[in-house]
Amino acid sequence: MDNQRHIWSIARGPLPRRRLLLLGALTVARSLAPLSALVGAGCSATSVRGTGPARGEHRGRPGGARRPERLVATDAAGSIEKSVGFYHIHTGERLRMVYWRHGQYVPGALREVDYLLRDYHTDEVKRIDPQMLDLLYAMRTLLDTNEPFQVLSGYRSPATNAELRRHDRAVAVHSLHMEGKAVDIRLPGRTLVGVRRAALAVQAGGVGYYPQKHFLHVDTGSVRSW
């Protein structure tokens, strides 16, 4: 319980009682059920074991680390709808949609996400990993908010990534942004520290914390943080 209290001081103070109850249940359930079952059952996050963090966005798999389970939201009853919202700060485009319905992803919604998270420098569109939506949905649920995620960067073409790296060596050579598996975000109404804690709790990929630039990087690669 001490560890639970340490982790869940998210955003603007303690979580509501129902969130704490959910997290207590997840602490027990995470060793008994796969993440896909928990997310699909209406719970929003659990731990997937990794063998330790690695610095940097994407510099090969961490030594010995295992790729996390797929965040496939399966719902036997097919009754759960999952939604997420975005506001792209560079294009001014907004999108809020149900991306999961009747036990499966909604193809039209995924195409809308692909377009909004395109490389806005070149207008190149690439398929965005649907697991990214599950990750963001889990974070949004834990943070108890319906606010849209503010997007700073989604997909990046290799040319755009190389250009960004010329100006900022922190940009990874083999960035997961180029695979449609990463997004840089902010979340209105929640502190960056709180959003980071939620992302770390889901443990479904990489979490990069950039307080100086006020954004969080999340991806669906191996579980690690920097």
C-alpha positions, 0 to 999 in steps of 0.5 A: 500500500505504501507503494500505491500511495507513492505512485498515485498522487497524480495531477491535482492532488489525490485521485477520487476514491473510485480510482484508488479502488480501481488501482488497488484491484489492479495491483492484485489483478495484474499478476493474474490476467493479461493487460488485454483482458484488464483493459477490455474489462473496463480497467485501465492499466496494469503492469507488464514486466520489463527488466529495467529502463533504458535512456533515450527514445529508441536506441535498440531494445533494453538489455534483456527487456521484453516487448510488452503485451499487446494493448488489445482491448478485448471485451467479451460482451462487446459493450465497451466503447473507447474514445480519445480526443486530440488537438494538434497544436501545429495544425489547429486540427481537432478530433474526438472519436470512438475508436473501439466499439463492439469488440473491435477497432473502428476502421474509419476512426483509425484512418482519421487518427492516421491523418491527424497524426500525420507528418505535418511538415510533409503531409505524409500519412502513415498508419498509427499503431492502434495500441497507441490509442489504447495507451492514451485511453488508459492514461486518460481513464486513470487521470479521470479527464475527458480533455483532448491530448495536445499533440506536438508530434505524431508520425515523422517521415525519415526526412523530417526526423533527420532534419529535427536531429540536425537541430536537436541531438536528443532526437533519436536516429531510429525514432519510433515516431517514424514507425507511427508508434510514438506521440509527444503530448500534453494534457490540459488540466493535468500536470506534466508530472501527473501525466508522466506517472499515469504513463509509467503506471500503464507500463505499455511502452516508453515514457520520455519526460521533457519538463523544459519543453513541457511535453511527454513522449509516449510510445508502444516500444519496449517498456522503459523511461528517461 
